[in-house]
Amino acid sequence: MIRAGEQVEARTYEVHLNGEALGAVLNDRIRTLRVETPQGGYEVATSRLSLQKLADTWQVPVKQISLNFSITSNEELAKRLDVPTGRKLLQALDITAELRSEDGWKQPLAGNGGSGSGYERYLLRVPATVDAGQLAVVKVSTNQVGQVSYQPVPFHAVSEEITVYGRSGGTYAVLDGGASGEVRSFMDISGHWAQQDITRLATRLLVTGTHSIASTASATRERDLANVHFEPEGQVRRSELAAMLVRVLGLERTDRTLKSFDDVLTESWYADSVRTAAAAGLINGYADGSFRPDTPVSREELAVIIERALRFAGNTEEHAGEVSESISVSLSDAQKISTWAAPAVKTLSGLGIMKGDEKGRFGPATSVTRAEAAAVLSRTLDKLHWD
């Protein structure tokens, strides 16, 4: 562990680990390198640094490669008035972590697009008096015309420290949904069996409400707790599930120039999410080039998609196997589960993410409700390793 700036109050903290120091860390076979400052910190598995491979690419000695980390308080963001409804911004930090060579080569430490093995771990801090159950963490980006967007990212809060699992450096902000002192929830979930899961995900900005008169996915708009309706018994469409997955995994939008699906219009609210989820291999289109955004998702389809999400976030076969083999899963309609979905159903049943009903039936062809999707995603969050 490296601590810096403990006796200094500053807006920016920078840590430079030169080639000699970095080499010593690796030679000592330290598995995790942790850098801490009063503002926050960074944690990385040393196995991911791949210095020799980078040295070969740059054609420099390994000892000339250094690790550089900087964290700066983003004071401009704190002045903005367009934070998500009902939220108070607690902290906003600009974070950079990169490897550099003495002759000017640079490579940001960032995740790779097709695997969760690339999640970075950033450490943020909040006051001990804050209710962690009311927090959301977002990555903040600004487009060419100055519009700000807030993309939810996964995190884990323990006391005053928040570990954020991000795909790359940038601006990260902590939002407090309980600052107003009001208990906010959707009007139509009071007493519902999935109320706790729905509220948890909505607080983290992972699920949104619906437009009560929307009859198709293209008519639906992004809505939060302030829009009161969630429609828990409504069927979850493929477009909606794609958007939920992108938020839960904290995925950044893919290049809009990439080819999408024939029936996904560029201006539709879900276009970016569908493109991003498909690029990550989470949800596929059909052989005819369509995505069918309005098609409901079946339970066995959901099982396959969630298993892909588990693997994307670093859950290995060993992780899943240990659990699924230790629990006896008995489903009375197992013979009705499609061959292509059976392994995923077994894994998710064993992990307790998806369950049978009171009669032990899985209902593989049954359409998933929005409440069921929220419950499954909430359970999935608790099982993700982010390795």
Order of alpha helices (4+ residues) and beta strands (2+ residues): beta-beta-alpha-beta-beta-alpha-beta-alpha-beta-beta-beta-beta-beta-beta-beta-beta-alpha-alpha-alpha-alpha-alpha-alpha-alpha
